[in-house]
Amino acid sequence: MNRRFLLALAGAVFFGLLSIYAAKVYLQNRVTQEISQQETNVIIATTDIPIGTQIGEQQIAVVKYPKKLLPEKAMVKIEEVRGRVTVSSIAAKTPVLDTQLAGIGSQPGLPGVTPAGMRAVSVRVDEASSVGGFVAPGSYVDVIAIMQPQQDGAKQVSKVILQKVRVLAGGQQMQTKADGKPALVNTVTMEVTPNQAEKLKLAETEGRLQLSIRNATDQIIETTRGATRRDVINDLALERRAMEGTNYSNNGGGAKPGPTPPTWNINLNGVNQPAQTTPKVRVGPIGPSIELIEGAKRTRVEMVP
């Protein structure tokens, strides 16, 4: 075989492979460049970060993230995240959002979590009123008060007094009971306005509180009438049957009649006084009587014809 032909063939194969390699490198660089243009740096949490935590260097990292999937207000600079306090829980391997962070310089704990204009208020709850322990920080609840109205003689009622209240924390604290002994009670700390804080603490003092969990995306504020015992039963016939055999059954199932109030005389001088009861005077002839003498005591007995 001709030597020149072999050299030409070898040269063609070499330059062909070189062209293929160059094209491959070019395409890889082009793809990498296009990908880099579609990605950006973003700060993610490397571990679960609870609410009220001051973020440390070991809890965050900088990674590439697709621009089209980047959440709104995602943090891209690590120096803008380090040392900030979280106002909501951040799950691991998720971008850190500006809305999840308190203002720069905020202190860890509730002072940093509570937004300006709001207040953190703790109330006593039991396992039932805290929905079996499912009320967690970051969840939203409605607050139901069970208490007696201000009018004398009124029965207990239940009423939703606050809606869509964010829970900041839950825990336990020591309180002193009426007998002076300490007791461990469950508490829930909620984020409320100053006016709501006044209403919440009064309801806690005067009655009992019940929490109901709601969907965090539910923005509807319901208008409720409240509930009485009659609303719960909602069966007047059943109430009448329940009165059978009691002292009130002859009264049509109603309340026991009270004493007759005294009549009043209207005084033109502006002072109302009870009417004077006129003593009963027997009218008619007096029949024959017998006088009984027992020592120094004398008693007259009228004879009935």
Buried (B, 14 or more C-beta within 10 A) or exposed (E): EEEEEEEEEEEEEEEEEEEEEEEEEEEEEEEEEEEEEEBEEBBBBEEEBEBBBBBEEEBBEBEEBEEEEBEEEBBBEBEBBBBBBBBBBBEEEBBBBEEBBBEEEBEBBBEBBBEEEBBBBBBBBEEEBBBEEEBBBBBBBBBBBBBEBEEEEEEEBBBBBBBBBBBBBBEEEEEEEEEEEEEEEBBBBBBBBEEBBEBBBEBBEEBBBBBEBBEEEEEEEEEEEEBBEEEEEEEEEEEEEEBEEEEEEEEEBEEEEEEEEEEEEEEEEEEEEEEEEEEEEEEEEEEEEEEEEEEEEEEEEEEEE
